[in-house]
Amino acid sequence: MTVSALTRPGERDRLIVKIGEIDWIFCLTITLIAGAGAVMLFSIAGSSWWPWAAPHLIRYAVFFSIMIVLSLIDIRVWFALAYPVYGVGFLLLIAVMFVGHHALGAQRWLQAGPIQIQPSEIMKVGLVLALARFYHGLSGKSAQFSWWLLVPALLILAPVALVAKQPDLGTALLMLMTGALVVVLAGLSWKVIAAGVAGAVALIPPVVMFGLHGYQQKRLTTFLDPENDPSGSGYHILQSKIALGSGGLLGKGYGLGSQSQLNFLPEKQTDFIFSTLAEEFGFVGCVSILVLYAAVIFMALRTAYLSHSHFGRLAAAGVTITFALYVLINGSMVMGLAPVVGVPMPLLSYGGTVMLTVMVGFGLVMAVRVHRYSEVTSGKGSLL
């Protein structure tokens, strides 16, 4: 298929052409990761499809179908929906403050009968879309540094503050880092970046002392010295390290991981599933999964690079950044290189909400690829 054929309106809009433009190698790679997750969930459930492996596969099949449908939506439609999606997500975050469902000491969900919604997941996609749309109509000079920078700062900090209040420090940090990196990719001056990093470092002590809840401060001190309370706050990290180290080069064997099979490893199906994989498949298994993750990130960034619109480039890059941060934060957490903040390993861990967010984001990435030759026009870089 040539570029000229793709740019002919009659040819481009045909459904069969759009389906052919989907990156099926990308789809295969994320399916392999999700499949590996099902294999591990089957193992830690005692060679049973329930309660985790079967629901994991069913959800992935449904969300994969949603991703394919979303990939066929013209990028100009995504552009038009950017601010509305952000607005809906923000209003739902405000609603959580007043009528949110309490669970495990946090108020993060909205309950509508049997349906439970976590607005912060909607906001992850909405934030990327809103920033991409804003910068699409902004000049390169204004993107480097100008009073316009206040707008993306507000777009990022407002939902981050609401999520941190729930409290959900892991999601708040992920959103903050995603937003900041999108702003950097949009063309922010390196002088401003350096000043921002210096300011962030200077703010760490007062934020830790006065801005964190007591249990969040304890997580930080536990991260620095988990052996100080091995049967209490340091238990998660220590058990994860034992699982990681005991796997060796090739692992103990499928279904033979003592830490997970004997329930020493907490949250083995969600936050610490990577430790389970390390114990049973060793260093080789871990590297294999990380190679798949790296391939997904590379292909998604390549899609961003190929887009002819600034909106498409920033939207695809923003989704990729979010996915990469999931992997980085969870990997660092289970290895004891970062505090435990409740960020799962995407597609590998059990859980429908994060998987849905990831797959919707990948639907946007594929939409950028399928419609990479579409020209997105807009006026000034404003919220109007």
TORBAMAR-369850 format. One line per 8 residues: number of its first residue (from 1); their letters; for each residue x, y, z of N, C-alpha, C. Coordinates in steps of 0.05 Angstrom, whole numbers, plus 5000, padded with zeros to 4 digits. Layout:
REM residues N
NUM> a> X:Y:Z:X:Y:Z:X:Y:Z  ...
REM end
This chain:
REM residues 384
1> mtvsaltr> 5017:4976:5000:5000:5000:5000:5018:5025:5000  5014:5041:4980:5031:5065:4978:5019:5088:4993  5035:5109:4997:5026:5133:5011:5004:5146:4995  5007:5147:4969:4987:5160:4952:4961:5146:4953  4961:5119:4955:4936:5104:4957:4922:5110:4984  4939:5112:5005:4927:5117:5031:4916:5145:5034  4926:5164:5019:4917:5191:5021:4893:5197:5002  4886:5178:4985:4862:5182:4969:4838:5178:4987
9> pgerdrli> 4820:5198:4990:4798:5197:5009:4782:5171:5006  4775:5164:4982:4758:5140:4979:4771:5115:4988  4797:5113:4983:4812:5089:4991:4817:5088:5021  4824:5111:5032:4832:5112:5060:4809:5105:5079  4785:5113:5071:4762:5110:5089:4750:5082:5088  4759:5065:5071:4749:5038:5070:4757:5022:5094  4738:5007:5106:4744:4993:5130:4766:4972:5127  4767:4959:5104:4787:4938:5100:4815:4950:5100
17> vkigeidw> 4818:4974:5089:4844:4988:5088:4853:4995:5116  4834:5005:5132:4840:5013:5160:4849:4989:5176  4835:4967:5173:4842:4943:5188:4870:4933:5180  4876:4935:5154:4902:4927:5144:4925:4945:5155  4918:4969:5162:4939:4988:5172:4945:4984:5202  4929:4969:5216:4934:4963:5244:4961:4947:5246  4976:4954:5266:5002:4940:5270:4996:4914:5285  4994:4892:5269:4987:4866:5281:5010:4854:5296
25> ifcltitl> 5034:4861:5290:5057:4852:5306:5055:4864:5334  5048:4889:5335:5043:4902:5361:5022:4887:5377  5000:4881:5363:4977:4866:5376:4986:4839:5386  5003:4825:5370:5013:4799:5378:5030:4802:5403  5047:4822:5404:5065:4826:5427:5050:4831:5453  5030:4849:5452:5015:4853:5477:4999:4829:5485  4990:4813:5465:4976:4788:5471:4994:4768:5484  5019:4767:5476:5039:4749:5489:5043:4757:5518
33> iagagavm> 5044:4783:5524:5047:4792:5551:5023:4784:5568  4999:4789:5557:4974:4782:5571:4972:4752:5575  4981:4737:5555:4982:4707:5557:5000:4698:5579  5024:4711:5581:5043:4704:5602:5030:4710:5629  5015:4731:5631:5001:4738:5656:4981:4716:5663  4966:4705:5643:4947:4684:5649:4962:4658:5658  4985:4653:5646:5001:4629:5653:5009:4631:5683  5018:4655:5691:5027:4658:5719:5003:4658:5738
41> lfsiagss> 4980:4669:5730:4957:4669:5747:4946:4641:5751  4948:4625:5730:4940:4596:5731:4958:4582:5751  4984:4588:5751:5003:4575:5768:4998:4582:5798  4995:4607:5804:4993:4616:5832:4966:4609:5844  4946:4602:5827:4920:4593:5837:4920:4563:5842  4943:4550:5840:4945:4521:5845:4936:4506:5820  4945:4514:5797:4938:4502:5771:4907:4502:5767  4896:4525:5772:4867:4529:5768:4861:4554:5752
49> wwpwaaph> 4841:4553:5735:4834:4576:5719:4820:4598:5735  4810:4590:5758:4796:4609:5776:4811:4612:5802  4811:4635:5814:4794:4658:5808:4807:4680:5790  4831:4675:5779:4845:4696:5765:4850:4692:5736  4860:4669:5727:4869:4666:5700:4846:4668:5679  4824:4655:5684:4802:4656:5665:4790:4684:5662  4784:4698:5684:4774:4726:5682:4794:4744:5668  4820:4739:5673:4841:4755:5660:4840:4752:5630
57> liryavff> 4837:4728:5620:4836:4723:5591:4810:4734:5579  4788:4730:5593:4762:4740:5583:4763:4771:5580  4773:4784:5601:4776:4813:5600:4794:4822:5577  4816:4808:5574:4834:4816:5553:4821:4813:5525  4806:4792:5521:4792:4788:5495:4772:4810:5490  4757:4818:5511:4738:4840:5508:4752:4866:5503  4772:4872:5519:4786:4897:5516:4802:4899:5490  4812:4876:5481:4826:4875:5455:4807:4883:5432
65> simivlsl> 4782:4873:5434:4762:4880:5414:4756:4910:5415  4754:4921:5439:4750:4950:5442:4773:4965:5430  4798:4956:5434:4821:4969:5423:4820:4970:5393  4812:4948:5380:4810:4947:5351:4789:4967:5341  4766:4968:5354:4745:4987:5346:4755:5015:5349  4768:5022:5371:4779:5049:5376:4800:5056:5355  4815:5037:5346:4836:5043:5327:4825:5051:5300  4800:5045:5294:4788:5052:5269:4775:5080:5269
73> idirvwfa> 4774:5093:5293:4763:5120:5296:4783:5140:5286  4774:5158:5268:4792:5178:5257:4805:5194:5279  4830:5201:5275:4845:5216:5295:4833:5244:5300  4818:5254:5280:4804:5280:5284:4781:5278:5303  4769:5255:5305:4749:5250:5325:4761:5250:5353  4784:5236:5356:4798:5237:5382:4805:5265:5389  4814:5281:5370:4821:5309:5375:4797:5324:5385  4773:5320:5373:4749:5334:5381:4740:5326:5409
81> laypvygv> 4746:5301:5417:4737:5291:5443:4757:5296:5465  4780:5307:5459:4802:5310:5479:4793:5325:5504  4783:5349:5500:4775:5365:5524:4750:5354:5537  4730:5344:5522:4707:5332:5536:4714:5308:5553  4733:5290:5543:4741:5267:5559:4755:5277:5585  4773:5297:5582:4786:5308:5605:4766:5319:5625  4746:5334:5614:4726:5347:5631:4710:5327:5646  4701:5306:5633:4686:5285:5646:4702:5271:5668
89> gfllliav> 4727:5265:5662:4745:5253:5682:4748:5270:5706  4752:5296:5701:4756:5315:5724:4731:5317:5741  4707:5319:5728:4682:5320:5744:4678:5295:5760  4685:5272:5749:4682:5247:5764:4702:5246:5787  4726:5258:5784:4744:5259:5807:4733:5276:5829  4720:5298:5822:4707:5315:5842:4684:5300:5856  4669:5285:5840:4647:5269:5851:4657:5249:5871  4681:5238:5867:4692:5218:5885:4695:5230:5913
97> mfvghhal> 4702:5256:5914:4706:5269:5940:4680:5269:5957  4657:5269:5944:4632:5272:5958:4616:5246:5961  4616:5230:5940:4600:5206:5940:4616:5181:5933  4642:5183:5936:4660:5160:5929:4657:5137:5947  4663:5113:5937:4661:5088:5952:4687:5084:5968  4684:5079:5994:4707:5074:6010:4715:5044:6010  4741:5039:6007:4750:5011:6008:4780:5012:6015  4789:4995:6033:4817:4993:6040:4829:5019:6048
105> gaqrwlqa> 4814:5036:6063:4824:5061:6073:4826:5083:6052  4815:5079:6029:4816:5099:6007:4789:5104:5996  4786:5128:5983:4761:5135:5970:4767:5142:5941  4767:5121:5924:4777:5124:5897:4756:5116:5876  4733:5105:5884:4715:5093:5865:4687:5106:5867  4673:5105:5844:4645:5112:5843:4629:5086:5838  4608:5082:5855:4593:5058:5853:4566:5064:5840  4559:5049:5818:4533:5052:5805:4522:5024:5802
113> gpiqiqps> 4508:5015:5823:4497:4987:5823:4521:4968:5825  4521:4948:5806:4543:4929:5806:4569:4940:5793  4566:4963:5781:4589:4975:5766:4605:4993:5784  4631:4990:5784:4649:5007:5799:4669:5021:5780  4670:5047:5782:4686:5063:5764:4708:5077:5780  4732:5076:5770:4755:5091:5782:4762:5114:5763  4752:5138:5770:4756:5161:5752:4785:5168:5746  4803:5161:5764:4831:5168:5758:4842:5153:5734
121> eimkvglv> 4830:5130:5727:4838:5115:5704:4829:5130:5678  4804:5141:5679:4795:5157:5657:4812:5181:5653  4821:5193:5675:4837:5217:5674:4865:5212:5662  4875:5188:5665:4901:5182:5653:4901:5186:5622  4879:5176:5610:4877:5180:5581:4868:5209:5575  4850:5220:5591:4840:5247:5586:4862:5268:5588  4881:5264:5607:4903:5283:5610:4921:5283:5585  4928:5259:5575:4944:5257:5551:4930:5271:5528
129> lalarfyh> 4905:5265:5524:4890:5277:5502:4889:5307:5504  4883:5317:5528:4881:5346:5532:4907:5361:5526  4929:5349:5536:4955:5362:5532:4963:5361:5502  4957:5338:5489:4964:5335:5461:4948:5355:5445  4922:5359:5451:4906:5379:5436:4916:5407:5441  4922:5413:5466:4932:5440:5473:4957:5448:5457  4976:5430:5458:5002:5435:5445:5000:5433:5414  4980:5420:5404:4977:5418:5375:4975:5446:5362
137> glsgksaq> 4960:5464:5375:4956:5490:5364:4975:5511:5374  4996:5503:5389:5014:5523:5401:5040:5524:5384  5050:5548:5381:5075:5551:5366:5098:5539:5382  5119:5533:5367:5143:5522:5379:5155:5541:5399  5155:5566:5394:5167:5586:5412:5151:5587:5438  5124:5587:5436:5107:5588:5460:5110:5562:5476  5115:5539:5462:5118:5514:5477:5144:5513:5493  5164:5528:5483:5190:5528:5498:5187:5540:5525
145> fswwllvp> 5175:5564:5527:5169:5576:5553:5154:5602:5548  5131:5604:5559:5115:5628:5558:5093:5626:5579  5076:5646:5581:5054:5645:5600:5035:5623:5593  5036:5613:5568:5019:5590:5561:5025:5565:5578  5049:5564:5589:5057:5541:5605:5039:5538:5630  5026:5559:5638:5007:5557:5661:4984:5539:5655  4975:5538:5630:4952:5522:5623:4958:5492:5626  4979:5481:5614:4985:5453:5618:4992:5447:5647
153> allilapv> 5004:5467:5662:5010:5462:5690:4984:5458:5706  4964:5474:5699:4938:5471:5712:4924:5445:5704  4926:5438:5678:4914:5414:5669:4926:5389:5683  4951:5391:5690:4965:5368:5703:4960:5369:5733  4964:5391:5746:4965:5393:5775:4937:5390:5788  4916:5399:5774:4889:5398:5785:4880:5369:5790  4881:5352:5770:4873:5324:5775:4893:5309:5793  4919:5316:5791:4938:5303:5808:4932:5308:5837
161> alvakqpd> 4924:5333:5844:4918:5340:5871:4893:5324:5881  4873:5321:5863:4849:5307:5871:4855:5277:5875  4872:5266:5858:4879:5237:5861:4895:5233:5886  4914:5251:5892:4931:5248:5916:4914:5250:5941  4892:5265:5940:4875:5268:5964:4858:5243:5970  4856:5224:5951:4838:5202:5954:4844:5183:5977  4868:5175:5985:4893:5181:5973:4902:5158:5954  4915:5165:5932:4927:5146:5913:4953:5157:5903
169> lgtallml> 4974:5155:5919:4999:5167:5913:5011:5156:5888  5009:5130:5883:5021:5117:5860:5009:5129:5834  4983:5130:5832:4970:5141:5808:4976:5170:5805  4976:5185:5827:4982:5214:5826:5010:5219:5815  5029:5204:5824:5057:5207:5814:5059:5199:5785  5045:5177:5777:5045:5169:5749:5034:5190:5731  5011:5202:5739:4999:5223:5723:5017:5248:5722  5029:5255:5744:5047:5278:5745:5071:5274:5726
177> mtgalvvv> 5083:5250:5727:5106:5245:5710:5098:5243:5681  5075:5231:5675:5066:5230:5647:5062:5258:5636  5047:5274:5651:5042:5302:5642:5067:5318:5638  5086:5315:5657:5111:5330:5655:5127:5322:5630  5127:5296:5624:5143:5286:5601:5129:5294:5575  5103:5295:5574:5089:5304:5550:5096:5333:5545  5097:5350:5566:5104:5378:5563:5133:5380:5553  5151:5363:5563:5179:5364:5554:5180:5356:5524
185> laglswkv> 5165:5335:5516:5166:5327:5488:5153:5348:5470  5136:5365:5481:5123:5385:5465:5142:5408:5458  5166:5408:5471:5186:5428:5463:5194:5447:5486  5189:5440:5511:5197:5457:5533:5227:5462:5534  5234:5487:5540:5262:5495:5541:5277:5479:5562  5302:5471:5555:5318:5456:5573:5325:5472:5598  5326:5498:5596:5331:5515:5619:5308:5513:5639  5284:5512:5629:5260:5510:5646:5260:5482:5658
193> iaagvaga> 5267:5462:5642:5268:5434:5652:5288:5432:5676  5311:5443:5672:5332:5442:5693:5322:5456:5719  5309:5480:5715:5299:5494:5738:5276:5478:5752  5260:5465:5736:5238:5450:5747:5248:5426:5763  5268:5412:5752:5280:5389:5766:5292:5398:5793  5306:5421:5792:5318:5431:5817:5297:5439:5837  5275:5451:5827:5253:5458:5846:5240:5434:5857  5236:5413:5841:5223:5388:5850:5240:5375:5872
201> valippvv> 5267:5374:5868:5284:5362:5888:5283:5378:5914  5282:5404:5912:5281:5421:5936:5254:5417:5951  5233:5410:5937:5207:5407:5949:5203:5380:5962  5221:5360:5956:5217:5333:5966:5216:5332:5997  5235:5344:6012:5234:5343:6041:5208:5354:6053  5200:5379:6046:5175:5389:6058:5150:5373:6050  5150:5363:6026:5127:5346:6017:5126:5321:6033  5148:5308:6037:5149:5283:6052:5141:5288:6081
209> mfglhgyq> 5150:5310:6093:5145:5315:6121:5117:5324:6126  5106:5341:6108:5080:5354:6114:5058:5346:6094  5065:5335:6071:5045:5329:6051:5036:5300:6050  5050:5282:6063:5043:5254:6061:5029:5244:6086  5011:5225:6082:4998:5212:6105:5019:5195:6120  5012:5188:6145:5030:5173:6162:5039:5147:6149  5019:5132:6137:5026:5106:6125:5043:5110:6100  5040:5132:6086:5057:5138:6063:5085:5144:6071
217> qkrlttfl> 5089:5158:6093:5115:5163:6104:5128:5137:6113  5112:5119:6124:5122:5094:6133:5132:5077:6109  5117:5079:6087:5126:5064:6063:5153:5074:6054  5158:5100:6056:5184:5111:6048:5206:5102:6066  5202:5103:6092:5223:5093:6111:5227:5063:6108  5205:5049:6102:5208:5020:6098:5225:5014:6073  5221:5030:6053:5236:5026:6028:5266:5030:6034  5272:5050:6051:5300:5056:6057:5313:5034:6075
225> dpendpsg> 5296:5022:6093:5307:5002:6111:5285:4981:6117  5279:4963:6097:5258:4943:6101:5264:4923:6124  5290:4918:6129:5297:4899:6150:5290:4909:6178  5284:4935:6181:5277:4946:6207:5251:4935:6218  5233:4926:6200:5208:4914:6209:5201:4891:6190  5216:4869:6191:5213:4848:6172:5186:4833:6172  5172:4833:6194:5146:4820:6195:5123:4839:6193  5129:4865:6190:5108:4885:6188:5110:4900:6162
233> sgyhilqs> 5117:4925:6163:5117:4942:6139:5137:4934:6118  5159:4920:6127:5179:4912:6108:5175:4885:6096  5153:4872:6103:5147:4844:6095:5145:4841:6065  5130:4860:6052:5125:4858:6023:5151:4858:6008  5168:4878:6013:5193:4881:5998:5211:4858:6003  5214:4849:6028:5232:4827:6034:5224:4801:6021  5198:4795:6021:5188:4771:6008:5192:4772:5978  5188:4796:5967:5192:4800:5938:5221:4795:5931
241> kialgsgg> 5239:4806:5947:5268:4802:5941:5276:4772:5943  5264:4758:5963:5270:4730:5966:5261:4715:5941  5236:4721:5931:5226:4708:5907:5243:4714:5883  5251:4739:5880:5268:4747:5857:5295:4732:5858  5307:4732:5881:5334:4720:5883:5334:4690:5882  5313:4677:5892:5313:4648:5893:5308:4635:5866  5299:4651:5847:5294:4641:5820:5319:4634:5805  5341:4648:5811:5366:4643:5797:5364:4648:5768
249> llgkgygl> 5379:4633:5752:5380:4637:5723:5356:4627:5709  5347:4603:5715:5325:4590:5700:5300:4586:5717  5301:4593:5742:5277:4590:5759:5274:4563:5772  5255:4561:5790:5250:4536:5804:5232:4517:5788  5220:4527:5768:5202:4511:5752:5173:4520:5754  5157:4515:5733:5130:4525:5733:5113:4511:5755  5101:4528:5771:5084:4519:5793:5099:4510:5818  5125:4515:5818:5142:4506:5840:5154:4529:5857
257> gsqsqlnf> 5143:4553:5853:5153:4575:5869:5143:4575:5897  5161:4572:5916:5153:4569:5944:5140:4594:5955  5151:4617:5949:5141:4643:5960:5112:4648:5951  5106:4642:5926:5079:4647:5916:5060:4623:5923  5069:4599:5918:5052:4576:5922:5044:4572:5952  5062:4579:5970:5057:4577:5999:5047:4603:6011  5041:4623:5994:5028:4648:6002:5046:4665:6021  5072:4662:6018:5089:4681:6032:5090:4708:6018
265> lpekqtdf> 5087:4708:5992:5088:4732:5976:5060:4745:5975  5057:4769:5986:5031:4783:5986:5025:4794:5958  4999:4797:5953:4990:4809:5928:5004:4796:5904  5007:4770:5905:5022:4756:5884:5009:4757:5857  4983:4762:5856:4968:4763:5830:4967:4791:5818  4974:4811:5834:4972:4839:5824:5000:4853:5825  5005:4867:5847:5029:4883:5848:5055:4867:5846  5055:4842:5856:5080:4827:5857:5080:4803:5839
273> ifstlaee> 5066:4804:5817:5065:4781:5799:5092:4778:5784  5107:4800:5781:5133:4798:5768:5152:4782:5786  5149:4785:5812:5166:4769:5831:5160:4739:5828  5134:4733:5824:5126:4705:5821:5138:4694:5795  5138:4710:5774:5149:4701:5749:5180:4696:5752  5193:4714:5767:5222:4712:5771:5228:4686:5786  5212:4679:5806:5217:4656:5822:5214:4630:5805  5194:4629:5788:5188:4605:5773:5204:4603:5747
281> fgfvgcvs> 5210:4625:5734:5224:4625:5709:5252:4638:5709  5259:4649:5732:5286:4660:5735:5292:4684:5719  5318:4690:5717:5328:4713:5703:5320:4712:5673  5321:4689:5661:5314:4686:5633:5285:4694:5628  5267:4685:5646:5239:4691:5643:5234:4721:5646  5248:4733:5666:5244:4762:5670:5254:4778:5646  5277:4771:5635:5288:4785:5612:5270:4782:5588  5258:4758:5585:5240:4753:5562:5216:4772:5563
289> ilvlyaav> 5204:4775:5587:5181:4792:5589:5189:4821:5585  5212:4829:5596:5221:4857:5593:5227:4863:5564  5237:4843:5549:5241:4847:5520:5215:4852:5506  5194:4838:5513:5168:4842:5502:5158:4871:5508  5161:4879:5533:5153:4906:5541:5169:4927:5525  5195:4922:5522:5211:4941:5506:5202:4942:5477  5194:4920:5466:5184:4919:5439:5159:4935:5436  5141:4932:5455:5115:4947:5455:5121:4977:5456
297> ifmalrta> 5139:4985:5474:5146:5014:5476:5159:5024:5451  5177:5009:5439:5190:5017:5414:5170:5020:5392  5152:5001:5388:5133:5002:5366:5113:5026:5370  5105:5031:5395:5087:5053:5400:5100:5080:5395  5126:5082:5403:5140:5107:5398:5145:5111:5368  5150:5089:5354:5153:5091:5325:5127:5101:5312  5105:5092:5322:5079:5102:5312:5077:5132:5317  5085:5141:5340:5084:5170:5346:5102:5185:5327
305> ylshshfg> 5125:5174:5321:5144:5187:5303:5133:5190:5274  5117:5169:5266:5107:5169:5238:5083:5187:5234  5070:5196:5256:5046:5212:5253:5052:5239:5239  5034:5247:5221:5038:5273:5208:5027:5296:5224  5012:5291:5245:5001:5312:5261:5015:5314:5288  5018:5338:5298:5030:5342:5324:5013:5329:5346  4987:5331:5343:4968:5319:5362:4973:5289:5363  4974:5276:5340:4979:5247:5339:5005:5239:5352
313> rlaaagvt> 5026:5255:5346:5052:5248:5358:5052:5250:5388  5040:5271:5399:5040:5275:5428:5021:5255:5442  4998:5250:5429:4979:5231:5441:4991:5203:5443  5003:5193:5421:5015:5167:5421:5038:5165:5440  5055:5187:5440:5078:5187:5459:5068:5188:5488  5047:5203:5493:5037:5205:5521:5027:5178:5531  5012:5164:5514:5002:5137:5522:5026:5118:5527  5046:5120:5509:5070:5103:5512:5085:5109:5538
321> itfalyvl> 5087:5134:5545:5100:5142:5569:5086:5131:5594  5059:5132:5594:5043:5121:5616:5049:5091:5619  5049:5077:5596:5054:5048:5596:5082:5042:5607  5102:5057:5597:5129:5053:5605:5133:5058:5635  5119:5079:5645:5122:5085:5674:5109:5063:5691  5088:5051:5681:5077:5028:5695:5098:5006:5699  5111:5000:5677:5132:4979:5678:5155:4987:5695  5165:5011:5692:5188:5021:5708:5182:5022:5738
329> ingsmvmg> 5159:5033:5745:5152:5036:5773:5148:5009:5786  5132:4991:5773:5127:4965:5785:5153:4948:5787  5169:4949:5765:5194:4934:5766:5213:4944:5788  5215:4970:5791:5231:4982:5813:5220:4975:5840  5194:4975:5842:5181:4969:5868:5186:4941:5877  5183:4921:5860:5186:4893:5868:5215:4886:5873  5234:4902:5862:5262:4897:5867:5273:4913:5890  5255:4928:5903:5264:4944:5926:5278:4970:5919
337> lapvvgvp> 5276:4978:5894:5289:5003:5885:5271:5027:5886  5245:5023:5894:5226:5044:5897:5206:5036:5918  5193:5055:5932:5173:5048:5952:5150:5033:5940  5136:5017:5956:5112:5003:5947:5089:5023:5945  5080:5028:5920:5059:5048:5916:5034:5037:5902  5033:5011:5899:5009:4999:5888:5005:5002:5858  5026:5003:5842:5025:5005:5813:5029:4977:5801  5010:4966:5787:5013:4938:5777:5030:4937:5752
345> mpllsygg> 5038:4913:5744:5053:4909:5719:5032:4906:5697  5031:4925:5677:5009:4925:5658:5007:4900:5641  4983:4890:5638:4975:4866:5622:4984:4840:5636  5005:4841:5652:5014:4817:5666:4998:4813:5692  4993:4834:5707:4979:4833:5732:4949:4828:5728  4937:4817:5749:4908:4814:5749:4894:4840:5755  4873:4847:5742:4858:4871:5748:4847:4883:5722  4821:4889:5723:4808:4898:5698:4810:4928:5693
353> tvmltvmv> 4812:4944:5714:4811:4973:5710:4836:4983:5696  4860:4975:5705:4885:4983:5693:4887:4971:5665  4878:4946:5661:4879:4934:5634:4862:4950:5615  4838:4958:5623:4821:4974:5606:4834:5000:5598  4846:5013:5617:4860:5039:5612:4882:5035:5591  4898:5014:5596:4920:5008:5577:4910:5002:5549  4889:4986:5547:4879:4978:5521:4865:5001:5506  4852:5019:5521:4840:5043:5509:4863:5061:5499
361> gfglvmav> 4884:5063:5515:4907:5079:5506:4920:5067:5481  4922:5041:5480:4933:5028:5456:4914:5031:5432  4888:5033:5437:4869:5039:5416:4875:5066:5404  4882:5085:5421:4890:5112:5411:4916:5110:5395  4935:5095:5405:4961:5092:5391:4956:5080:5363  4939:5059:5361:4933:5047:5335:4917:5066:5317  4900:5082:5329:4885:5102:5313:4905:5122:5301  4925:5129:5316:4946:5148:5305:4960:5134:5282
369> rvhrysev> 4966:5108:5285:4980:5094:5264:4962:5092:5239  4937:5083:5243:4919:5079:5220:4913:5105:5205  4912:5127:5220:4905:5153:5208:4929:5172:5209  4953:5161:5206:4977:5177:5209:4980:5198:5187  4967:5195:5165:4968:5215:5144:4946:5236:5146  4928:5233:5165:4907:5253:5168:4918:5279:5178  4908:5300:5168:4916:5327:5177:4896:5337:5197  4906:5344:5221:4888:5354:5242:4892:5384:5243
377> tsgkgsll> 4871:5399:5238:4873:5428:5238:4860:5439:5263  4871:5461:5273:4859:5474:5297:4867:5503:5297  4855:5518:5314:4862:5546:5317:4884:5550:5337  4882:5570:5353:4903:5576:5373:4903:5554:5395  4926:5551:5408:4929:5532:5429:4915:5542:5454  4889:5540:5455:4873:5549:5478:4853:5527:5485  4839:5532:5507:4819:5513:5516:4792:5520:5504  4790:5539:5485:4765:5546:5473:4758:5528:5450
REM end
